[in-house]
Amino acid sequence: MARNKKQNDDKTLAKKRRLIAHTNPKLPVAEQYRTIRSNVQFSSLDQDIRSLAVTSSGPGEGKSTTAANLAIVYAQQGKRVLLVDADLRKPTAHFSFRLENYIGFTNVLTRKTELEQAVQDSQIPNLFVLTSGPIPPNPSELLASKNMDRVLQEMYDNFDFILFDTPPTLAVTDAQILSNKVEATILVVSSGKTDRVAAQKAKDLLNNANARLLGVILNNRPMDEDSHYYYYYGTN
């Protein structure tokens, strides 16, 4: 019983840490997310960036946590924000926000559900989540379809800011496809884990896809005992 309670407590703590910009907005790491938000906004002075893809070179580098917390800090500005779990192979947003995932992005892309019916309230003010939905056999084809363009336009019509959590760039072509459709892309790398060559290759693939790569976030860099993660945003 004691072991089960500890496991449940650890899972609860992990979930809270994933959404730290909401659960602990005064911590330094939450402030780093707001700094990233400001840098994204200042990267385009003529016109606000309204859609952003977050990717990484490989798995386990923190892109989904980064995407979720960026969505939260945008919502904290009073913007109507949609977080889209576009990792149609290993989705995680429904775990982070404790949502159902029976209907989601894939249902909308295949025209089996309307966007407004698939979007869920995150219980965080101004933030809405479109979970992945059922994992399809052809994610890349769905994201490259003309219907994806139609769905993206509908998102623009209903939300102020759309953020896509995409699969790792080196694993599949999904991130490259989406980065070509959205207005900007950010690459997440993990300190002590991401291989420099892999990061460079991911950057090259995104550039070849005509992505507007704004910069790189360095994740999981220890600072001190009170701050477990450090995020840095810089231009490429």
N, C-alpha and C positions, 0 to 999 in steps of 0.2 A: 504493500500500500504506500509506504514511504517513497519507494522508488518511483511509482506511478505519479505520485504528487509532484516529486521533483522534476520528472520528465514534462509534466503539464506546465509547471512553473517555467521551465526552460523554454518551452515552445511559446508561452505567452510573452516572455521577455524578448525572445527573438522577433516575434511579430511587432512588438512595440518598437524595437530598435529599427526595424525596417521602415517604419513610418515616423521617424524621430522628429521630422519637421512639424508634425502634428502633436505628438505625445510630449515632446520636450523642446518646444520652439526657442527656448532661451539658451540652449547649449551651443557651444562654438560650432559644432558640425552643422546644426540647423542654420546658423548664420552663413556658413559656407554655401549651402544650397541657395540662400537668398543672393549671395554674391554671384553665383553662376547665373541665376535668373537675370540679374542686372547686366551682366556681361553679354548675355544673349540679346537682351533688349537694346543695348548700346551698339551691338554689332551692325545694326541696320537703322540708321538715323532717318532715312527717307520714308520708310514704311515698316510698320510693326511686323515682326515674324509671328505668324499665326499657326504654323505647324512645324513640329520638330521630331526627328527620329533619334532615338538613343540606341547605340549598338556597342559592341565590343569585338575584340578579335576572336576570343574564345569564350567558353563557358566559365561561370564562377568568378567573374571579374567585377560584379556588382552593378551591372547595367540596369537590372530590374528595380533594385533598391533605389538607384539614382533616378530612374524615370518616375517612380512613385513619389519620391520626395520633391522632385522638381514640379510635378503636377500639383502637389499640395501647396508649395510656396506661390505658385501662380494663382491658385484659387484663393489664397490668403490676401491677394491684391484686390479681390472682388471680381475677378474675371470668371466667366462661365467656362470651366475647363473640362475637357474630355480626355481621359487616359485610355488609350486603346492597347489592349494586349495583342500585339501583332506577331508574337512568337507563337505561331500556330503549330509548333512541334513540341515545345516544353513550356506551356503557359504557367504563369505564377500569380498573376494579379488577383485572381479570385481567392487565393490563399491569403495574400497580404491584406486584402480588404474584407475577408470573410464573406464572400458573395457566392451565390450559386453560379454554375457554369454550364447549365443545360442549353442555354441560348446565348449566342454572342456574335462575334465578328464574322465567323464563317457562315452563320445563318443569314446575315445581312448581305454578304458578298454573293451568296448563291440565290438571293432573292426569295428566301423562304420566310424571312421576317423583316419587318420594317425597322429602320434604325431606332426610332423612338420607342419601339417595343423591346428592343434588345439592351438599350442603355439602362444602367442601374445607378441608383443613388448610393454614393459611398458613405453617407452619414457624416461626411466632412463638408461644411458649407461651400457651395459653388463647385464642388468636384464630383464629376460623374465618371463612371467606369464602363467601358465596353469590354467585357471579358472575351476570351478567344472563342468560346463555343466549342462544339465537337471538333476534334482534331481531324482535318481532312487528308485525303491521300495526295492532294496536289496543291500544297500551300503556295508555291512560287507562281503557278498558273493563275490562281485566284487573285494574288496581289498584282499581277501584271495585266489583269483583264480590264476591259473598258468599264465594267461595272464598278471596279475599284475607283476609277475616276469619278463616276457618278456619286458613289458613296462619300468620297472625300469632299466633293462640292456640297453635299447635303450636310456634312459635318461643319463646313465653313458657315453654312446658313444658320446653324443652330448653336454654335459655340464660338467663344472668343479665342480660345487657344486649344489646339489638339496636339497631344503628345503620344507618339508611337513607341512602345517598347518592342524592339525587333530582335530576331535571333542573332547570334554571333556572326560576324561578317565572313570569317574563314570557313565556317561550317556549311553554309548554304547561301544561295543567291538572294534570299528574301530581303535582307537589309539593303543590298544594292538596289533592288527594284524599288523599294519604298523610298530610299534616299533620293531617288530621281524624281519622285512624285511630290515630296514635301518641300517646304521652303528652306529647311536647314537640318543639319545632322551633327551630332556630337558623338565622339568615340570615347569609351570608358576603358581605362587600363588599370591594372591592379599592381600596386607596389610589391616587388619581390616575387611576383607570379607571372605577369605578362612578359613573354619573350619579346625583346626589342625587334627582332626580325619579323615576328608575327604582327606586331603593332604597325610596323612600316608597311607590311604587305596589306593589312586591312585598310590603312590609309590610302594606299595606291589603288586598291579595288574600288573604294568609294569615290576617289577622284576620277577614275576611269568611267564610273557610272554617272558622271556629271553631277555628283552630290555637291551641295554647298556645305563643306565641312568647316564648321566654325572653330573647332578646337578639340582639345583632349582634356578629360578629367582624370587626374591621378587619384586613385581610390586606395583605401586600406593602408595609408601611410601613418604609422604610430606617431603621436605627438607627445602625450604624457598620460599618466594613469587615469586622468579624468576624461580624456577624449580618445576614443578608440579608432576613429576614422578621420582622415583629412582629405578634403577635396580641393583640387586646384584646377582652375579653368584658364586655358591659354590658347592663343591663336596658333594655327599651324604654319 
